[in-house]
Amino acid sequence: MHYMLRTAVALSVLMITSIVGGEEPQSQTPALPPEAVLGRAVGADYCLVQWKSVQQFYRQLADNTPTVTMSHVGLTTEGREFSEIVISSPENLSRLRSIKQASQTIADPRNKSAEEIEEAIENGKVILVITPTMHSNEPAATEMAMQLAWTLATSQEDPWRSMRETAVTVIVPSLNPDGMDRVAKWYAKNLGKPYEDAALPELYQKYVGHDNNRDFFALTQAESQLLAKLMYKQWAPQILWDVHQHGQTGARFFVPPYCDPLNENLDPLMVTGINAIGSRAVMDMTADGCTGIATGVSYDNWWNGGNRSVPARLNIIGILTEAASVNYASPVYLEPSDLRDPLGRGDYRVSNRFVHPWPGGWWRQADIIRYELAFARSLFGTISREPKLWLRQKLAAAKRASTLDDQSPRIAWLLTIDNEDVGALERLVGIMHQMGIEIHQSKTVLSADSRQYAPGTLVIRCDQPHSRLVDDLFELKKFPEYEDSYDVCGWSLPILFGLRAVEVVHDIEGDLTLVKPSDYGELFAQQDIHGLSDSRQWNVLNRLLLEQDALKVSKEGEGLREEKTPAVLKAAVQKVGQMPRVGIYAPWQASIDEGWLRWTLDYLEMPYQRIRNSMIKAGRLHDDFDVILIPDVRTSIIENGRRKNTAAASMTGGLDVDGMVAIEEFVEDGGKLIVMESACPWAIDLFRIPLIDTTAEKKNEAFRCSGSVVRGVMGEHELTKDLPKSMAFMFTHSKAWRVPTTKELETRTDADCQVDAMMKYAPRAVMLSGAMSQPEAIQDQIAWAKVEHQQGTIHLFGFRPYFRGWTHASFHLLMRAILFD
């Protein structure tokens, strides 16, 4: 009864205020507030919304409110609708096309007259993009955005009304609708059980889980690609607000400024704009009674790849907020002694970066939403008070990025025509186009810094608005000493793709033509086939192997279609014989790396089957598999799995002894085992392989290298034939091995097996981009080992050859290990 009365009152108030404000309803059916659609209060304890209800709310809001439109953008990885909600005044919505054009002019003022630019400033509106719930185990922002959309669309109070008049707000209801449903169903299923707050047994995004916020320059996932389309092709916004949650015991809320180090590829106006918005929010939120707000901690302004960090290099103010979490939607109670100082000082007390600590007590989903709405109120006030300021800030940054002068470190980057991996080149060009980066091609011989380059060379000029992102993706990084990194320290994309990129510092001369996506067919199809040096040929080879297997099964033929198959691929098919039966170990404690491995094999069209603990423990693995891959999973997870009472009994436990015996027998019977990074110590111990991890030796305890690009050199082996002499890949918590000395062997019980070094870390200049201390700990040590054990083979990758989809060059190593051995 109370609920019905409350809803009726809300609807009556809506209708009255709409008429008073001059915004008459569009239909007989008034829009419903979120609580009416949910059937409960927004942010209620023990309740999570599913995607269907979210879509239902926004659809009826758009249908029945003159200040809201809703559009279908595309489909998520699992086929759910990916939508955008646009909220502004009816007058602004009626001229969205001209507002977008003005925003594009501000984003790229080249070849525009002063009059055209001033007209864009005068007629343009601030465009704000809001992205809630990228991480689906941080769910409160979904309902916050519903309440925010309702308030922004209907309220006649400021800053809501003034925001509608001065700006266009684009809300993406969730950056991971697939995960929203996974989390909501998992939580509802476990509510009231001992493992109510347990982590999902699967990734909440099909392939990458939490790493979906590491995908915004590689753009491997459908959701990342759709957001890039919205941001860089359609709206060209001035500000992005990315809404997240973090741990329970620290600050209640984080807002920028970010902490050091500061990446020099960010325009100063973007950094000061971020700082100004965050600092004003601290004041406004504190006045609203929000305590426990921290700034300048944890989240740095160095790394690239995140949803708030890539836009910052594209002259967009990227704002990250992080609210303290609850247990999904279950409230938590925190004693003062439970609280941890966000500045890491050891005692929980005031600071200029933590002005009013939270005292402890109950913390609920509704509190998260209250803080996020308070931040939104501050942000909208900051935007609407000086809307032209934010347009001019972006304009100034775009002009600066498009201008070359004596202070410019370079004038262009080249991607040379002699790059053999055309598939990698095509992928990199596609990524850059999705982010609005211009690429030209030379139609004649190109002269750059007194050297000549063949016609067809690709040129990325640095006198374009998005040049800061280009520089940040292409250059080799030196991470500042004595600083800690939030994520990775280096990410130089061309060398991770195995491509030759040339920096042009002084001059460039040639006949250049702008490359468009419609040119791709001609641009890449005409490239000579370089055998398996071209990563596209792995896809072709896998298709041929599957086709051959199908022909054999159907008895329609025993060979390939001679006229369609290049000789190099015929030879490869003969060498492989038939498509191997590949299994990927998938523990019930969801592994992001297992997801990235699946993505890579799907990208390369390599079929596989996921293998669970029970399947392995059943034994006789050789009946079903030729190759088993174990991703980057710790020994404790492999052996012990999830602890009891963290999920249903069928999902707890690990391989145990019987699973380990089954893996052992699989290899001894002739199977191939491929193991990645953190799982390697488990395999080395199980098979008693004579290798010692140099990164764990006491003499190398000063060694540090996390998230950096390093260099490996190939060993002489049939498996590495025709590979480049050296290759770049990512070093995170990677391994490096040496063989034991004669004296060490006297005290060891190693198996009698042959170990070949397929690739070693470079003997010098091993670190290419990022940071490393005591590099001699890994120099000239083994990075990829092949072990012959009885009838079978073990490949030990001390790194991940498919790290986040960034390391395209080392995809070749993985495919060779699977197919050619």
N, C-alpha and C positions, 0 to 999 in steps of 0.2 A: 504494500500500500504506500509506504513512504517512498519507495523507489519510483512508483508510477506518478506520484504527486510531484516529486523532484523533477522528473523528466518533463511533465506537462508544463511546469513553471518555466523550465529552461527553454522549451519550445516557444512559449508565449513571449518571453523576454526577447528571444531571437527575432520573432516576427515584428514586435513593436520597434526594436532598435533598428532593424533593417529599414522600416518605413521612415522612421525619424531621420535616419542617416541618408535617406535618398536612394537607397539600394533596395528596390522592390524585389520580392521573391520571384524566381523565374517560373515556378510551378505551384500547383496546389499542395504538393507534398513538401513540407519544410524539412531541411536537413536535420539529421539526428546527431547529437553529440556522441563522443566515443563511448561514454558509459552506457548509453542506450543500445548501442550495437553490441557491446561486450556483455551487457546484462549484469554489470557489476561496476564498482569504482575503478577508475584508471589506477594501475599500479597496486591492485589489491594483493594482499599476502597470498601465497600458495597458488597463484594463477598466472599462467603464461598464455598469450594469444597465439593463435595459429594464422598462417598466411591468408587463408580464405577469409577470415574475419577482418583482417587488415585491409584486404582488397575491397571487401564489402563496404567498410566504413568510408574509404576514400572515394569509391565510386558513387555512393549516394551523396556524399558531400559535394562532389563535382557536379553531379546531376541537378542538385537543388540549391546551389549557392552561386551567385554571380561573380564571386571573387576567386573561384577555383576552377581549374581545368585538370583533367587527368589524361595521360597519354600512355600508350603501349610503346615501349622502347625496343623490346626484344625478348628472348627467352633465356632463362638461366641454364646452367650446366645440365640440370635434370628436367628442364622443360617447363618450369613455372614462369608466369608472366612477370617481367621486369618493367616497372612502371616509373613515371615521374609525375609529381603533383606540382602544379604551378599556382602560386597564390599572389595576387596583386589586386589593384583596384580594377573595376570593370573597364574603365577607360584605358588603363595600361594593357589589360588582356586583349582589348580590341585592336591594339597596334603592336602586338608582340613581334611581328616581322620587322618593323622599323627599329624596335628596341634591340633586337638581336643584331641588326645591321650596324647600329651605333656601337654596340659592344664589340663587334668585330673590327670596326674602324679604330676604336680605342686600343684594342689588343694588337693591331697591326697598322700603324699610321703611315707606313711607307707609301709613297706615291699619292698621298692625300694632301690637298691644299690646306692651308691654315683655316680657311673658312669651313671646309668639310669637317675638320677635326673639331672646331668650336661648335659646329652644329651637332656633332655626335655627343659632345659633352652636354650641351644645352638640352637636347631631346632624349638623351640616354637615361637609363635608370641603373642603379646599382643592382647587380645580379649576385645573389647569394645562393650557393648550393649547400644543402645539408644532407649528410649521409649517416643515418643511424644504423646500428646493429650490423656492422660488417662481421664482427665476431659474435656468433650466435649464442655463445655462452655468456654474453654480456647483453642480456635481452631487454633491459628496462627502457632503452632509448626508443624501441619500437612504439611502445604505448606513449612515451613522452612526445614523440613526433605526432602521434594522432591528436593528443591534447593541444600541442602547439599549433597544428594545422587548423583545428577548430577555433582556437582563440584568435589566431591571426586572421582567419577568414571572416569572423563574425563580430569581433569586439569593436566598439566605437571609442575605446579608450586608447591613449597613447602608451607605449610606442607602437601598438598593433596597427591602429588606423594610419598613423604617419608612415609606418613601414610599408603598408599597402600602396600608399601614394608615391613614395620616393624610391621604391625598390621592387624587384621581382624575386620572390623566394621560390626556389626549386627544391622540393623535398623528394629524395629517393627513399621510399618507405622502408626499405631494407636493402643493403648491399649483398645480402645472402639469404634470400627467401627459402632456399632449400634447407639451410641449416636451422632457420627459425622453426620449421616444422619438425625437424629431427630432435632439436632440443626440447621443444614443448611436449612432444609425445614421450620422450624419454623421461622427462621430469614428472609428467602426469602418471606414468606407469610406476614410478618408484616412490611417489609421494607417500609418506608415512612409513616407509621401509628403512632399515638401517643404512642403506646406501642412497638415501634421498638426494644427497648432494654430490653423488659420484659422477665422474667424468664419463662421457659417452664412450661406448666401445668402438665406435666408428668416428671418422672425421666428420665434422658438421658441414664441411664443404667437400664434395666428392673426392677431389684430388689433393687439396692443399690445406684444408682445415684452417688453423690460425695463420698460416702463411699467406692467406689471401691478402693480407696487408703487407706483403713483401713482393707483390706482383705488378706494381703500377708503372714500371718501365719495361718489364719483359712482356706484360700483357698476354700471359698464357691462357687465362681463364675467361670464360664468356662474360662474367660479371665485370671484370676489369676492362674488357674491351668495350662493353656497353657504356660504362661510366666515362671512359676516354672519349667516346663518340659524343656523349652529352656535353662534356666539359670543353673539349677542344674544337669540335666541329660545329656544334650548335650554339652554345650559350656564351662561351668565352667569359666566364664570370670574373668578378674582382675578388671575391672572398669565398672560401670553402670552410665549412665547419664539419669536422669529422668527430663523431660522438662515440666514446668508448668507456669501458670500465677497467679498473685494475684491481689489485689485491684488497683484502678486507681490513688490514690492521694499520695501514699508513694514513696518508692524507685522505680526507673525505672527498676532495675534489682537486684536480690539477688543472691549471690554466697556464698558458705561456705568460712570460718569456720562457723559452727553452733554455737548457743548460749548454755550456760550452762542450766541445769546440764548435765554432761557427764556420760553415763551409763558405769559402770566398765566392762561390758561384751563385750565391743568393744576392739579389739586388738589395742594397741598404734600405730602400724604401719598403721592400717587402718585410724585412726583419723588423724595422721600426713600427710598421703597421701591425704586425703580429704582437709586438710588445705593448703597443698602445691599447689594442683591444683587450688583451689579457689583463693589463694593469687596471684599466677602467672596470673590468668585470670584478676584480677582487674588491674594489671599493663598493660597487653597487651590490654585489652579493653579500658582503659583510653587513651593509646597511639593511639588507633584507633578512638578516638573522642567520645567514649561512656561516658556519665555523669550520675550521679544519681545512682551509684552502691553501694549497702550496703552489709556488711558482719556481721555475729555474731548477727543477730536480728531475732526475731520471731520463727525461726525453731530450736528446740533444738536437742541435741544428746542423749536424754534419751529414748524417746518413741519407741515402736516397733509396727509393723503392716503395715507400709508403704512400698512403692516400693523401696525407697532408704534406709530404715532402716533395713529391714530383711536381705538383702544381706550383710550389714556391719557386721552382726554377723556371716556371712558365709565367711569371709575373702575376701570380695569384696568391693572395694572402691565405696561407694554409693554417687553420686553427685546429689544434687537437685538444679535446677535453677528456679527462679520465675521472670517472666517479668511482668511489669505493664500492665494491661488490657485496652482494648478499649471496646466499646459496641458491642460485637461480632466482626463485621468487620467495624463498623461505627467509624470514628475518633472522638476523644474528644479534647476539648480545655481546658487547665487548667491555670488559673491565678496563679501568685506566691502565692497569699493568699489562694488558694485552696490546696496547697501542705502541707502534714503532715510529720513531722520528723519521719523517720523509727525507731529511737532510743527511741521515746516516750518522748523527753525532753521538748516538748512544743513549741520550736522554731526550725525552719528549718535551720540548719547550718552545717558546716563541722565537721568532726570527723575522728579519725583514722579508724573508721568502715564505714565512709561515706565521702570519701576524696574529692569528686568533685560533689556537688549537681547539679541536673538538674534545669535550671532556669524557667521552665514552657513553655507553648505554645501548639502547636498541637502535638498530640501523635496518631500514626496510627498503623495499623496492620503491615505495612511495617517496622516501627521502631522496633516493637517487633522482627520481623524476622532478621533485621539488627543486633540487639544486640545478638540474639541467634547464628547467624552465626559467629559473632565476638568471642563469647565464644567458639564455635566449633573450630575455627582457633587456639585459644590459647590452648585448650585441645589437639588437634592433634599435635601441636608443642611440648607440654610437653611430650606427649607419645613418639613421634618419635625421640626426641633428646636422650632419655635414655630408650629404650624399655626394656632392660634386667633388669633395676631397678625395674620395676613394676612386672615382673615375680618373681624376688627374694623377693620382699616385700610380695607377696602372699605366696610364699613358706615358708618364715620365720614365718608368722602368722599361716599357717596350721600346721607346726611342733610344734609351741608353744601350739596350741589348742589340739594337739594329745599327749602332754607330761604331765604326772602326776609327781609331785614332792612335796616337803614339803610345797610349797606355794599354792598347789591346794586345794580349799575349799571342794572338794568332789571327789569321784572316780566313782560314778554311781548313777543312779536313777532306782528305781524299780516301776513297775506297777503290783500290786499283783493280784493273781488269784481269790481273793474273791470279786473283783469288780462286782457288780450285773448288772450294766448297760453295757452289752456287746456291745450294739450299740455304746455307747459313746467311749468305749475302741477301738473298730474297727475303728471308725472315727479318733480318735487321732493317732493311729498307721498309718493309711493311710496318714494323713497330714504329719507326720514326714518322711515317706518314700518319699513323693513327694518332700521334701526339702533335700533329700540326707542324712538323719540321719539313722545310723545303729541301729538296734534293735536285741537283742538276746533273746532266751528263754531258761530257765533252764530245762534240762531233768531229773534232780535229785533234791533232797532237796537242797535248796540254803542257804548258811550261809553268813550273812552280818551283820557286827557290832554286833556280838555275838547273833544274833537272827536268827531263822530258818523260811524259806519261802517255800511254797509247790512247787512241780514240776509244770512247766508251767508258773511260774513267768516271766514276761518280764523285760529285763535288758537293759537300755540305758547307755552304758559306756561313761565315760567322757574323754577317751583317743582316741578321733576321731576328725577329722578336724572341724566338725560342732558342737562341744561340747558347744561353746559359745552361740549358739542359743538355745540349749537344756536347759542350765542353765537359760537363760533369760526367757524362756517360763515356766519353772517349779518352779523356786524359788519364795518365797514371797518377795515383794519389800517394801523397805522403802524409799519413795521419800524424797530427801533432803529438810530440812527446809529452809525457806526463799527463795525458788525458785518458779518460775511459770512454769507450764507445758504447752507445746504446744498442746498436746492432752490428752490422759489418763495417769494416774500415775502408775497404776498397771494392770496386765493382766495375772495372773497366771493360765495357761490353764488347767492343770489337775483338780484343785479344781473347776473351772468353769464348767468342764465336769462332776463333781460329782465323780471323780475317786480318789482312794487311791494311792498316789505316795509317795514312801519312799526314803529319801536321804541317801545314803551310804557314810560315811565319811572316815572310816578306812580300812576295808578289806572286800573282797567278795570272796567266794569260791563255785564252783559248775560246773557242766558240761553244758556249754553254746553252743547253736547252733544259727547261724545267721538266722534271719527270713527274708524271701523274699515275695514279693507280691503274688507269686504263692502259698504260704503257707496259705494265708488268709482263704480259704475255710475250710481247716481242722482246722486251729487255732481257728476260731470263731464259726463254725457250731457245734462243739462238746460241746460248753459251755451249761450248763443247762439253761433252760428257767426260768427266775426269775419273771414270770408274767409281770406286767406292770412296774416293776423296770428296765426292759430292754427296752430302748427306741425303739428298733426294733419292739417291739410288738404293739406300737401305729400304725405303718404302717400296720401291719397285721390286727389289730382291725378295722382300717378304711376301709381296703379292704373287710373284712368280712361284715361290715355294708353296704357297697355299694353292695356287692354281694347279701346280704339278700334282700335289697330293690329291686334289679333287679329281683330276683326270685319272689317276691311278685307281681311286675308289670306284669311279663310275665306269672304268674300263674303256673309256672313249679314246684313250691314247696314253702313251708312255713318255712323251716328250713335250718340249715347249714349242710354242709357235715360232718356227725358225725365223720367219721374215720380220718379226717384231722385236726380237731380243738381241741387244748388242752383245758382242763377243765377250766383253768383260763380265757381263752378268751371266751369260751361259756358263762361263768358267766357274763363277761363284756358286751357281746352282749345283753344278757337278761336284764342287768341293764340299758343299754342305750336305748334299744328298736329299734330305727331306727336312721339313720344318720341325725343329725340336719341340718337345712338349715342355713348356716352361711353367714353373710354379713360383709364386711370390709369397714368402712367409708374411702373414698378417696377424700379429698378436692382437688380443682383445683389449689391450691398452693402446688406443689408436695411435698410429705412428704417422706423423706428417711426412717423414721420408719415404715410407711405404707408399703414400699417396703420390709423391713426386715421381717415384719409380714407375708407378702405374701410368701416370700422365705421360712420361717419356716413352714408354713402350707403346701406348696408344698413339702418340704422336708419330712414332716410327712404324706403326701398323704391325707390331709384333704381338701375336696372340699369347695369352697367358691365363693362368688360373690362380686365384688366391688360395693359400693353404693355411688352415687353422691348426691349432695345437692337436686337436683330436685326430685330424687327418694324418698328421705326422706320426703320432704315437701309435696309430694303427699298423705302421710298418709297411714293408714291401713297397717303398716309394717308387722303385724302378718300374713297377707295373704301370704307373701313370705319368711319370715325369722323367725327362732326360736332363733337365737343368732346373736347379732350385736356387733362387736368389733370396738372400737375407739382407734387408735394408739396414740402415743405420739405427740399430736397436741395441740398447745396453745389455750386457750379460745378465744382469738381474732380471730384466724383463723376459729374455729368452728362457732362462731356466725356471724362474718363479712366477712370472706373469703378474696378473692383478692379485692383490691381497684378498683374502676372504672378506665378505661383507662390503665389498666395493662394487659388486654387481651380482647378478644371478650366478649360482654355483657353476653353471655350464660355461661361464665366461671368466672364471678365476683360475689361477694356476698357470704354469708355463709348460715347457716341454718335459720337464722332469727327466728322470733317468731313461725311461723307455723312449722318449722322443729323441734324446741325444743318441741313444743306440741306433735308432732308426736312421738318423742322419748319417751316422758313421757307416752303417751298412750300405746306405745308398751310394756313398762315394766309393767304398771298397768294391762294390759290385759294378763299378764303371760309370756312375753318375757324375755330373758336374755340379759343383757347389760354388756360387759366386757370392762373396760376402763384402759388405760395405762398412767402412770406418769403425764405429763403436762396437759393431758385432765381431770385428776381427779378433780381438783378444779371446773371445769365447771359442772361435774356430781354432785358433792357434793352440789353445789349451786342450781342446777336445782331441785334436789330431796330433798333438805333441810336435808341432812344426818348429824346426830350428830357426826361429827368428826372435830378435829382441827389439822392443820398441824404444828407440833412442829418445823420444820425447818424454819418456817416463823414467829415464836414468837419473840418478842423483847428481851426476856431474853436469847435467843439463837442466837443473831445476830453475835456472833463470830464463829458460826458453819461454817465450810468449808469442803467440800468433793466433789471432782469432778473427775470422772473417776477412781474409786478405787474399789477393791474387798471387799465386806462386807459379814457378816454372818447373816443369819436369823434362827430362831428356830420355829418349827412347833407347831401350836396349836392342841388341841385335838378335832378332828372333823372327821366325816365319810369321808369327802372329802380328808383329809390328811392322812388317814389310810395307813399304810405300807410305807409312805415316810420316808426318813432319818430324824433323829431328828433335824439336822441342815443342812443348804444348803448355798453355796456361790453364789453370784450374783453381778452384776455391779451396783454401785451407781454413777449416773451422776448428773442430776438436779432432783434427786428423791425426794419422799415425805415420811414423817413419821407422823403417826396420833395418837392422844389420844382421848378418849371420854371426853366431857365437864364435869366439876365438877357440883355438885348440884347448886352451886351459879351461875355458868355461864349459866346453863339451864334456870334460871329465866329471863334472858334477851335475850334469843334466841327463834326462832320460828321454831325449828326443827320438822321434820315429825316424826310420831309415827312408827318407823321401827326398826327391830332387826339387830344389827351389831355384826358379829362374826369375831374374829381375826384368820384368817387362818394361818398367819405367822407374827411373830414379829421380829424386829431387836434384836440381841442377847443382853442379859442384861450386858454382859461383853465380852471383846475381840471381839468387833463388827467389827473392821477394820482388815482385813487380809493382804491386799497388796495395797500399794499406800500411801495416805496421808489423814489425817483427823484431824481437830481441834474441840474441844469441843464435843467429842463423846457422852457425856451424853444427848445431844439434841435428839438423835435418839434411844439410848439404851432402850430396852424393850418397844419400841413403835411399833405401827402396821405398817407392810409393805404390807400386803395383807389382804384386808377386804372383807367379803361377807355380803351383805345387802339384807334382805328380805323386799321388798316394795310392799304392796298390793299383787297382784297375781304373781308378777315377782321377779326377782333376779338381783342384780347388784354386779359385782366383780370389786373391785378397786385395781389395782396393782400400788403401789407407785413407782415401778421401771419397767424396760422393761424385761420381762422374756425370751427374745430372742435377747438380745443386740448384734448386729452385727454378729449374728450366733455363738458368742463365748460361751454363757451361756447355754450349752447343758443340764446341770442338771435341769435348771428351765423350759426347754421345757415341762417337766412333769406337772408343775403347770398349764401352759396354757392349755394343753390337758385335764386335769382333770376339769378345770373350764368350758371348752366348752362342754365336754361330760357327766360328772358325777354329774350333779347338777340339 
